[in-house]
């Protein structure tokens, strides 16, 4: 486990794919092995779900956020890797 690694945010990627009424598809890429924390927040900043919280090897990953029971609206998927943070919006329309 290396500490103090400062991955540049542009070296990471976080994408929101198809959003249905039951789930949002997420994909993310890591240029090197790192601890990844991906969580979903509402507009007030409350954490609603943790999608990933693990040490992962470099590569491309697919995950899904189970949105059953989640109200319509705007949400934020935030990915922390080291000192870098990426945020994407998810809009649930139905």
JOFEN-V932997 format. One record per residue. N is the residue number from 1. RES is the residue in one letter. PSI is psi in radians with two decimals (none if undefined). OMEGA is omega in whole degrees, -180 to 180 (* if undefined). D_FIRST is the distance of its C-alpha to the first C-alpha in Angstrom with 1 decimal. Layout:
# JOFEN-V932997
n={N/N}
res={RES/RES}
psi={PSI/PSI}
omega={OMEGA/OMEGA}
d_first={D_FIRST/D_FIRST}
This chain:
# JOFEN-V932997
n={1/2/3/4/5/6/7/8/9/10/11/12/13/14/15/16/17/18/19/20/21/22/23/24/25/26/27/28/29/30/31/32/33/34/35/36/37/38/39/40/41/42/43/44/45/46/47/48/49/50/51/52/53/54/55/56/57/58/59/60/61/62/63/64/65/66/67/68/69/70/71/72/73/74/75/76/77/78/79/80/81/82/83/84/85/86/87/88/89/90/91/92/93/94}
res={X/X/X/X/X/X/X/X/X/X/X/X/X/X/X/X/X/X/X/X/X/X/X/X/X/X/X/X/X/X/X/X/X/X/X/X/X/X/X/X/X/X/X/X/X/X/X/X/X/X/X/X/X/X/X/X/X/X/X/X/X/X/X/X/X/X/X/X/X/X/X/X/X/X/X/X/X/X/X/X/X/X/X/X/X/X/X/X/X/X/X/X/X/X}
psi={2.04/2.31/2.78/0.13/2.29/1.54/2.34/2.37/-0.57/-0.25/-0.23/2.82/2.56/2.11/2.50/2.14/-2.36/2.37/2.13/-3.07/-0.29/-0.37/2.78/2.27/2.30/2.50/2.53/2.71/2.45/2.21/-0.32/2.95/2.38/2.80/2.29/2.31/1.98/2.12/2.79/2.34/2.64/-3.13/-0.32/-0.04/0.09/2.34/2.16/-0.54/2.60/2.08/-0.70/2.39/1.46/2.82/2.13/2.70/2.85/2.57/-3.00/2.36/2.63/2.36/2.87/2.43/2.08/1.96/0.25/2.24/-0.02/2.33/2.75/2.57/-2.93/2.34/2.81/2.25/2.11/2.26/2.13/2.21/1.92/-2.25/-0.06/2.51/2.30/2.50/2.36/2.62/2.54/2.22/2.10/2.09/-0.23/none}
omega={179/176/178/177/-177/177/176/-180/-179/177/-180/170/176/-178/172/180/-177/176/177/179/-177/-180/173/179/-180/171/179/-177/177/179/178/179/-177/171/-176/173/177/-179/179/-180/172/-175/178/179/177/176/-179/-175/170/-177/-178/174/-171/171/-178/176/-180/-180/-180/-175/175/175/176/173/179/-176/178/179/178/-178/174/176/-177/180/-179/174/-177/179/175/173/-176/-180/-176/176/173/179/175/178/172/177/176/-173/179/*}
d_first={0.0/3.8/6.5/10.0/9.9/13.4/14.3/18.0/19.6/21.9/19.2/18.6/21.4/22.5/26.0/28.4/30.6/33.6/34.3/36.8/38.1/35.7/32.4/30.6/28.7/25.4/23.5/20.4/18.7/15.2/15.4/11.8/8.9/8.1/8.8/12.6/15.3/18.8/21.7/25.5/27.7/31.4/33.4/33.4/29.6/29.4/26.4/28.1/25.4/21.7/21.3/17.5/14.8/11.9/8.7/10.8/11.2/13.5/17.0/19.7/20.0/23.1/23.4/26.6/27.4/30.2/32.9/35.5/37.1/35.6/38.4/39.4/37.9/35.1/31.5/28.3/25.1/22.2/18.8/16.0/13.0/11.6/14.9/16.8/19.2/21.6/24.6/27.2/30.4/31.7/35.4/36.9/40.6/41.9}
